[in-house]
Amino acid sequence: MAEDADPARKSIGARRNPDSAEAILVAAEAVLVEAGYAGFSIEAVARRARAGKPTIYRWWPSKAALLLEIYQRGKRVDSPDTGNIEDDLVGFLKSLFSHWRETSSGSVFRSLIAEAQSDPAAAAALAGYSKGRHSHTGQMIERAKARGEVAVDVDAALVADLIGSFAWKHLLTNRLDEDEATLRRAVRYVVQGILPQSR
C-alpha cells in the first residue's frame, strides 16, 4: 500500500513536507469538529487528508501529539507585559480561562489530560507540551526578575508550574468562570507568599 494516496504530496522522511503537514492538520481539525474528541482517529484524518497513516505517525507519534498541535494552532491566549508581575499573571489567567470557556479547546485539553492518566503516549505528549508552556509562562517571571520585582534566585519554571496547576484544576473541575478578584488573590498568594508580613 502506498504511503501517500495522493501522489502530489510526497513524504520527505522525518522532516515535514509543509503542504502535506498543513493538509493533515486541516483534516484533523475538521474531523475533531465533526466527530468530537471521542470520535477522533488517525484513520479518519488519513482518509480526509488523503495521506497514509505511516506519514502521520512519522510526524506525530501519537493521536495525542496531533491533537495537541491542533490545540496549539487554535490557542489565542495573552501573555501580558504590563510592567507588573501580578497584573501580567492575572491577565494571563483571565485570557486562558476565557479561551477554554468560549472555544472547544477547553474540552479537548480536558480530554487529553484524562487520556494521559492511562495512555503513556498521551502522557508523554502532554508532558512535552507542558514543559514548553511553562517555559512560555516563565518568561513573565524572567521579565519581572529583570525589573527587580522578583528575587533573582526564584525558579521561574516552578512558579509557572504553580500558576499552571491552578489553571488545570479549574479546567478539570469546570470552574472557568472565576471572577478577577479570585484570580488576583491566587496570584498574590504565589507572588507574595503566605507568611505574615514582617513588622
N, C-alpha and C positions, 0 to 999 in steps of 0.2 A: 504494500500500500504506500502511495506517495506521501511524503511528509507534509506537503502543502497541496491541497486540492487545486488551488489557483496558481498556475504557472507564473503569473505575473508577480507573485510575491515569493521571493527566494530567501531561504534561511542562510544566514552567514555565520553559523556556529553560535557560540555563546554570546557574541556581540549582537545586539538587537538591530534588526533592519527597521528603521524608523517608520516606514509605511506599514509594514506588517504589524509592528507593535501597536501603532495607532489603531489599525483596523481591529485588532484583538481587544484593545481597551474600549473602543466604541461598542463593539459587540457585547462585551462583558457588562457594560453599563446598561445596555438595552435589556439583556437577559435579567439583570438584577431588578430593573423596573417592572418587567413583565411577570417574572416568576417569584420575586422576593428572595430573601436570603435562603429560605428552606428549599426553594426550587432551583437555586443557582447550582450549575455544574460546569465543569470544564468541557464536557461533551457538548452541552448546549452552546457554549461560547465558541467552540471549534466549528460547529455547524454554521453558526451565524457569520463568523469571520471567514469561513472557507479556509481554515488553517488546520494543520494537523495537531493533534494533542501533543506529540513529542516537541513540536516547536514551542507551544505554550509552556510546557513543563521545563523546557530549557531556560526560558527567560523568567518564569515564575515557578519556583519549585513546589508550590502547593496552592490549593484553592485559596487559602487564607492570604498568601502573599499577593495573589492577583486582586483579591477583594480589598486588601489594604492599599494597594496602589490606586484603585478606583476611589476609595475613601479619600486618599490624599489629593487626588485630582479635583475633587469637588469641595475640598475644605477651604473655607473662607473665614479665617479667624485672625483677629487683630493681634499684633504684637506691639503694644503701645510703647512710645518713648517720650514720656511726659516730663522727664526730669525728676520724677519722684517714684521710688520703687513701689510704694503702696498703691499709688494710682495706676502704675503700669500693670501690676498683678491683678488688681480688681478689674481693670479694663479688659485684660486678657480673659479672665474667668467669665465676665459678662458676655463677651463675644463668643466664647466657646459654648457656654450654656445655650445661648440664643441659636447658634448654628445647629447644635444637637437637637434642640427643641423644634426648630422650624423646618428642618430638612429630614430626609430619610437617613442621613449619616448617623444620627444617634442610635437608631435601631440596628443598623448594620454593625456599628462598632460594639454595641452591647452584645450582639450575637457572636461576634468574633471573640470577645473576652470569654463568653460562655463556652465556646467551642475549644478555646485554648486550655480549658480545665481538663479535657480528656484526649485532646489530639496534640501529640508532640510537634507536628509540623506547624499547626496553628500557634502553639505556644512559642515556637522559635521565631515565627514571623512577627508575632506581637512583641516579643522581647526586642527584636531588631528595630521595629518601628518606635517603640517606647524610648529606646536609647537615643534615637535621633531627635524625637520630640523633646525629651528632657534637655538635650543639648541646646535646642532652639529656645526653650523657655529659660534655660540657664543664662542665655545671652542677656536677658533683662537684669539678672543678678550681677553679671560681669560689668554691665554698664553702670550699675549702682555702685559697684566697687570703685570704678574709675572716678565717679563723682564724690567718693568719700562717704557715701551713705551706708555702706556695708563693710564690715571688717574684712581685711584682705585675706584672712585665713578661712573665711567661710567657704564651704564646699557648695558651689553653685548647683551642681548636679543633684545633690541631696535636697537642697531647698526646692528645686524644680520637681523632684520626686514627691515631696510633701504636698506641693500645690496640685500636682497631677493626681495623687491619691485622693485628695479632697474632691477633685472633679470626677474621677472614676466612680467614687462611692455614690455621688449624686446621680450620675448616669445610670448605674446599676439599680438604684432604688427609685428611679423615675422621679427625682426631685430636682428638676431643672428650672423650676420657677422661683428659686430663692431670690429675695429682694437684695438690692445693693448693700443695704446695711448689714445683712448676714454675711455676704461675701467679704465685705470690708472688715468685719470683725474677725473672720477666719484668717484673712491675710495679715491682719495686725498681730494676731497671736503668733504667726510664723515669723513675721518681721521683727517684732519687739520682744517675743518670748513671753513666758507666763510667770516668771519670777516677779515678786513685788519690787516696785521701783525703789532704789536706794534713796534714803532721805538725806 
